[in-house]
Amino acid sequence: MYKLLVADNSFLVREGLKSLLQSMPSFEVIEVTENKQLAIQIKKHKPEVLVIDPLAFDISQAEMASLKKEFSGLNILAITNLLPKKDISSYLGSGVTGYLLKDCDKEEIYQAIESTRKGERFLCGKIADVLLSEAEIKITPVYTKKLSCEGFVVSEREIEIIQLIAIGLSNKQIADKLCLSLHTVNTHRKNILQKLKVNNTAGVVMFAVKNNLLSEELLAN
């Protein structure tokens, strides 16, 4: 039985999520209604996944990063309305593992929770589209309708390869660094391009930057 903590200041959102998630027999759902109780409840229940709307729950990116540092084994799934790119990117950089929108369907929520529990990065397709846009976009209903909500998982190995592509390594150099065959790296690269819906290295670099995947230590090596 896995423990899942739902933190949202809206009664309707909490009840809706709880009702939905209780149909997943492998999860025990615990509610948190107040910001000041969040760390206390995490320490008490030791959940595998925290499902939270950080904006509605008034958790800043810095506070989220501090929470992730304190509870390193905690995986965080953010579920928000569609936010500006800089806010989404900041939350992902502060320790959020998966990111959904509140209008995602049941199956996508299930998939996001399972992937987040495993520590895999799961992104709603609309989130990925916003992150990969070349400029800051004003969020409007017309713009939102153009986006695809189909989510996808980026595995830890794929994140590793995305990071190495973004710092300029060739497929051969990546294969040598990760002790993989060149064929395996080529396959990973092809899958990454398909998942991100980009055609070249520039798109992969943009994804890495918007997801805060390039640490100072990585860039220094």
C-alpha positions in Angstrom: 0.0 0.0 0.0 1.5 3.4 -1.1 0.7 6.6 0.7 -0.4 9.6 -1.3 -0.7 13.1 0.3 -3.1 15.5 -1.4 -2.5 19.1 -0.5 -4.9 21.8 -1.9 -6.8 24.6 -0.2 -10.0 23.9 -2.2 -12.4 21.5 -0.6 -13.9 20.6 -4.0 -10.5 19.9 -5.5 -9.5 17.7 -2.5 -12.7 15.8 -2.5 -12.6 15.3 -6.2 -9.0 14.0 -6.2 -9.7 11.9 -3.1 -12.7 10.3 -4.7 -10.8 9.6 -7.9 -7.7 8.3 -6.2 -9.5 6.1 -3.7 -10.5 4.0 -6.7 -6.8 3.0 -6.9 -6.6 0.2 -4.4 -2.8 0.4 -4.1 -3.0 3.9 -2.6 -3.9 5.3 0.8 -5.0 8.9 0.4 -4.3 11.5 3.1 -5.5 15.1 2.9 -3.7 18.3 4.0 -5.7 21.5 4.2 -3.2 24.0 5.6 0.2 25.1 4.5 1.6 25.0 8.0 0.6 21.3 8.3 2.3 20.1 5.2 5.8 19.3 6.5 4.3 17.9 9.7 2.0 15.5 7.7 4.8 14.5 5.4 7.0 13.6 8.4 4.2 11.7 10.1 2.9 9.7 7.1 6.0 9.4 4.9 4.0 9.4 1.6 5.6 8.2 -1.6 3.8 11.0 -3.6 2.7 14.5 -2.7 0.0 15.8 -5.1 -0.2 19.5 -4.7 -1.2 22.8 -6.4 1.7 24.9 -5.2 0.2 28.1 -6.3 -3.2 27.5 -4.6 -1.4 26.2 -1.5 0.8 29.2 -1.4 4.1 27.3 -1.7 6.9 29.2 -3.4 9.5 27.6 -5.6 12.1 28.2 -2.8 9.9 26.5 -0.2 9.2 23.6 -2.6 12.9 23.2 -3.1 13.5 23.3 0.7 10.7 20.7 1.2 12.3 18.4 -1.4 15.7 18.8 0.3 14.3 17.9 3.7 12.3 14.9 2.4 14.6 13.6 -0.4 12.6 10.4 -0.9 9.4 12.3 -1.6 8.2 12.5 -5.2 6.0 15.5 -6.1 3.2 15.8 -8.6 2.1 19.3 -9.3 -1.5 19.8 -10.6 -2.3 23.4 -11.5 -4.1 25.5 -14.0 -2.0 26.4 -17.1 0.6 28.9 -15.9 3.2 31.0 -17.7 6.3 29.2 -18.8 8.6 30.7 -16.3 6.4 29.6 -13.4 6.1 26.0 -14.7 9.9 25.9 -15.3 10.6 27.2 -11.8 8.4 24.6 -10.1 10.0 21.8 -12.1 13.4 23.2 -11.1 12.4 23.3 -7.4 11.9 19.5 -7.1 8.6 18.8 -8.8 8.8 15.4 -10.6 5.6 15.3 -12.5 3.3 18.1 -13.8 -0.3 18.0 -14.8 -3.1 20.4 -15.6 -6.4 20.3 -13.7 -8.3 19.5 -16.9 -6.3 16.3 -17.5 -8.5 13.1 -17.6 -8.6 10.2 -15.2 -6.2 7.9 -17.1 -3.6 10.6 -17.4 -3.8 11.3 -13.7 -3.4 7.6 -12.9 -0.4 7.4 -15.2 1.2 10.6 -13.8 0.9 9.3 -10.2 2.4 5.9 -11.0 5.3 7.5 -13.0 5.9 10.1 -10.3 5.9 7.4 -7.6 8.8 5.7 -9.6 10.7 9.0 -9.8 10.0 9.4 -13.5 9.3 12.8 -15.0 5.8 12.9 -16.3 4.5 15.9 -18.2 1.1 16.8 -19.5 1.4 17.4 -23.3 0.2 21.0 -22.8 2.9 21.6 -20.2 5.5 20.3 -22.6 4.2 22.5 -25.5 4.4 25.6 -23.3 8.0 24.8 -22.1 9.1 24.1 -25.7 7.7 27.4 -27.1 10.4 29.8 -28.2 9.0 32.8 -26.4 6.7 33.5 -23.4 3.2 33.0 -24.5 0.1 34.7 -23.1 -2.2 32.0 -21.9 -5.6 32.4 -23.5 -8.6 30.0 -24.1 -7.9 30.1 -27.8 -4.2 29.2 -27.2 -5.1 26.4 -24.8 -7.4 24.7 -27.2 -4.5 24.4 -29.7 -2.5 22.3 -27.2 -2.4 18.6 -26.9 -3.0 17.2 -23.4 -1.5 13.8 -24.1 1.1 13.2 -21.5 4.4 11.4 -21.7 7.1 10.0 -19.4 10.7 10.9 -19.6 12.8 8.2 -17.9 15.9 8.8 -15.8 18.1 7.4 -18.5 16.4 9.7 -21.1 16.9 12.7 -18.8 20.6 11.8 -18.6 20.9 11.7 -22.3 19.0 14.9 -22.8 21.4 16.6 -20.4 24.4 15.3 -22.3 22.9 16.3 -25.7 22.3 19.7 -24.3 25.9 20.2 -23.2 27.1 19.3 -26.7 28.2 15.7 -26.6 27.9 13.6 -29.7 26.1 10.2 -29.7 29.5 8.4 -29.6 30.7 10.5 -26.6 27.4 9.8 -24.8 27.7 6.1 -25.4 31.3 6.1 -24.0 30.3 8.2 -21.0 27.3 6.1 -20.1 28.9 2.7 -21.1 26.1 2.1 -23.6 26.3 0.9 -27.2 26.0 3.5 -29.9 22.9 1.8 -31.2 21.2 2.2 -27.8 22.0 5.9 -27.6 20.7 6.4 -31.2 17.5 4.7 -30.2 17.1 6.8 -27.0 17.8 9.9 -29.0 15.1 9.0 -31.6 12.6 8.3 -28.8 13.4 11.5 -27.1 12.8 13.5 -30.2 9.5 11.8 -30.7 8.4 12.3 -27.1 9.3 16.0 -27.1 7.9 16.5 -30.6 11.1 18.3 -31.8 13.2 17.7 -34.9 16.7 18.6 -33.8 19.2 19.1 -31.0 18.1 22.7 -30.5 14.6 21.5 -29.4 16.2 19.1 -26.9 18.4 21.9 -25.5 15.4 24.1 -25.1 13.6 21.3 -23.2 16.6 20.8 -20.9 16.8 24.6 -20.2 13.1 25.0 -19.5 13.1 22.0 -17.2 16.1 23.2 -15.3 18.0 20.0 -16.1 21.4 21.7 -16.6 23.1 22.2 -13.3 26.2 24.3 -12.8 28.2 21.1 -12.0 27.0 19.5 -15.3 27.9 22.6 -17.3 31.3 22.8 -15.7 32.3 19.3 -16.7 
